[in-house]
Amino acid sequence: MVKVIHVHLIFERKDYYFGSVKGVYKVLDESQLGIKESYLYKALAADGDTKVTRRP
């Protein structure tokens, strides 16, 4: 089974699709996402569904 990480930036009205968390952070940075890479790994492993963050 292949997982796809969908990142939707509400204020920029952009959607991104990635195959890994590392890929997310190669294109976007922590300030854009509002979440650290290590926490995103844990959040996706815990529930694997959706993670909503605040805009910094």
C-alpha positions as CSV (number, residue, x, y, z in Angstrom):
1,M,0.0,0.0,0.0
2,V,1.3,3.4,-1.0
3,K,0.6,6.5,1.2
4,V,0.4,9.9,-0.2
5,I,0.8,13.0,2.0
6,H,-1.5,15.8,0.8
7,V,-0.5,19.3,2.0
8,H,-3.1,22.0,1.5
9,L,-1.9,25.6,2.2
10,I,-5.2,27.5,2.8
11,F,-3.9,31.0,2.6
12,E,-1.7,30.4,-0.4
13,R,-4.5,28.3,-2.1
14,K,-2.0,25.6,-3.1
15,D,-2.0,21.8,-2.9
16,Y,1.0,19.6,-2.8
17,Y,1.3,15.8,-2.8
18,F,4.3,13.9,-1.5
19,G,5.4,10.3,-1.0
20,S,7.3,10.9,2.2
21,V,7.7,13.4,5.0
22,K,11.3,14.1,3.9
23,G,9.9,15.1,0.5
24,V,7.5,17.6,2.2
25,Y,10.4,19.3,3.9
26,K,12.5,19.4,0.7
27,V,9.9,21.6,-0.9
28,L,8.3,23.4,2.1
29,D,9.8,24.7,5.3
30,E,8.7,24.5,8.9
31,S,7.4,28.1,9.0
32,Q,5.0,27.3,6.0
33,L,3.7,24.2,7.6
34,G,3.5,25.2,11.2
35,I,4.9,21.9,12.4
36,K,8.3,20.4,12.9
37,E,9.4,17.4,10.8
38,S,9.9,15.1,13.8
39,Y,6.4,15.9,15.1
40,L,4.8,15.3,11.7
41,Y,6.4,11.8,11.6
42,K,4.8,11.1,15.1
43,A,1.5,12.6,14.2
44,L,1.1,10.6,11.0
45,A,2.2,7.4,12.7
46,A,-0.3,7.9,15.6
47,D,-3.4,8.5,13.6
48,G,-2.3,8.5,10.0
49,D,-5.2,10.6,8.9
50,T,-5.3,14.4,9.1
51,K,-3.2,16.9,10.9
52,V,-4.3,20.5,11.0
53,T,-1.8,23.1,12.2
54,R,-2.0,26.8,12.9
55,R,-0.5,29.4,10.7
56,P,2.5,31.0,12.4
